[in-house]
Amino acid sequence: MGKKYSINSAGFIVAERDVYSLGGFIPKGNIGGKVASEEQLSQDGECWLAGGDISSRPDIRIKDNAFIGNFYPGSNPVHTDGVTEFSGNTKIPGQISIRAFSADAKCDMIVRDSFIGIFMDCVCGPATNTKAFPFEQGRFNQDASKGTLFTSATMRVDAENFVRNTAVLRIGKDTRIYVPPGFNARIYWAYYTDSPSGFAYAGESETATSTLYKLSHPIYNTCMVAYARNPTLTPAELETSGARVIGHISGSLLMDLRPESVSGVYVMDGSEFIMPTDNFALATTQLRFLAGGLINTTMYTKTDRQDYKPYGTFRNVERLEYIQYLADIHRGNANRDHYIVASDSPLVRISESFVSGPLVNARGVTLRRCIVPKASFTHNKVLGNTYEDIDFSYAQEHIGKTVAGRTLYSSHMQGHYDMFSSGGELTGVINRPENLDDTARLTEAHVYTQLDGDIIEQGGYSTGSSGSYEIYKINDPNRVRMKTPLTTRGAVFPALPSNYRMKAILYLDDNFISKSYETDVTELKNEYPYFVASFRKEDDSAITAKEFISKGLFIQGSDYTKYPIISGSGYVGAGVTVRGDVQVTGQEYEKRYFDINKWEKGGINESLIPQGWEAGKNPPGGSTDADRRRFKEVIPVEPGAVISCNPGYWFNCYVYAFDGTYLGTSNWSQAWAITPSRASFIGVILKKIRSRIRYGIYRRFRYTIGGSSVR
């Protein structure tokens, strides 16, 4: 069959046959990117480098059917002794750079069967709107011959009722155009050619046959579009109509991915990496710093910042978003690979409190098989930082609020909030703020350690800050000391008789190594986890252990593993303090917010709903698709539960019994108590009053189980 490509004298690849790449048709003779040798681009398969330069990057390998639109090598020193492989059916239509800087750890990067690109959902309009997909007056000649350049007079036709795009439309993973009612649209398939040089018509066109029309062709992956409406149509009128291009991939905006794992392992394997934006004119280089993860992962990232640093290991996570920007200081943290470990989760969002110092220093949060549409974390010293099988959508409304003197964070218990003191200690768990009067208090269990013969012995401590506390024990007839360490967490300075005082204290680390020595102490600090102390008389006269023990003194501490839990409609009244592992349980209560992962675009066929939720779904492209969102699947419910949404929206519930029997519908409303008594599952369809719906409103759709007092 011969070679797929040759390398010309300037180092650029030249197609020796027609190449049917994932990026579109590459005609014989087309000149692609620059390589150092055939080791960088395989002669097998339909893989191709359409532009850019990998000749100075021996770590870059392109094989199988992988396609890269334009590789930017950059000018900074990078590791070139690793492996950066693009293989399988990987498609990268736009400009990309992969750089592991030589000052950082070497990171291999394996990309298989992936789609990487900046995904644009843009309104169509005149070029004067810098954010819009640009259109001008006129149409294209669908009868022109194959190879005709779109810039030629033969291809461009004047027309008062047509507008045509001026920018190349690049097909992404799921690219569609929205054709408003009363409009028509035609797609003109295209490819790049070097002879003559330019963007050429493929000789094929088609009419959009539905309101939301998917762009797909077995050979060509670029196209142009013309919209029509009689008797006249202008680009400004097209913009007003709401016409959109969904899934266009930028070919010029640079995606700069920088693998930065501290351990140096690869950061992407079988993963898709998509950056969505509604701004066609987005012009800022998109920097993405990756650390130790993205394995079998589809990851969407925001494009409202130039640099974005998703540190962690994300196995099988379909969608992961960070709410907070991570500053450059985090790049130097030795724990950055472990800020998050999220497995099997369809959607993860992390709140701005996530990167607090104690949590980062404790190697972050592990979220296994969790949907986390909204959450807030702090370092949990008692239960650890792993939140398994938790759907935080059941408890998100009051995240970060102060209730009864405590701050609410996401809990290991579904539908509950952890309560933390200002000192960062877990002091209780509640179901909702109404569980407590504002003057009530939930606290950990208190522990009282008697300063008796098990703790006190004759002698003192000398200055020391580098060895075991044992080596700093000294004989002293005027001192008594604690012979075993106690924890500083929650410890309260002992109430000493008027003629006694604490002479010295040694603060210890987790291995009981002395770290700090202080004298004439009047308070206990929690900078270090343990301490030992010595005591003396005010006049520094002789003292015996027996004499000191006879005073019946004690040190109050805290057992944070024992904390109250107030569930359901349980209530703690004014001025009441609940301490220890007390549980107060009332009527079960849940409030759940349904995030974007629960919804899909589409309407309902009322006549088919009795056959089941799936049977009742309209196929994509129906006339109401742009104005409706529906549940992907029915959800389990209880009779009497309340469904509600924000003002400006309406929903309709379709009710099913446990055996799948259709029980009826709620009709359009903004709040509805679920009936009848046999109700076990519901499907929901949602619409916005008077205008099209956007995904952002789903955070305010909620499902409540409980009494009317919780409303």
Order of alpha helices (4+ residues) and beta strands (2+ residues): beta-beta-beta-beta-beta-beta-beta-beta-beta-beta-beta-beta-beta-beta-beta-beta-beta-beta-beta-beta-beta-beta-alpha-beta-beta-beta-beta-beta-beta-beta-beta-beta-beta-alpha-beta-beta-beta-beta-beta-beta-beta-beta-beta-beta-beta-beta-beta-beta-beta-alpha-beta-beta-beta-beta-beta-beta-beta-beta-beta-beta-beta-beta-beta-beta
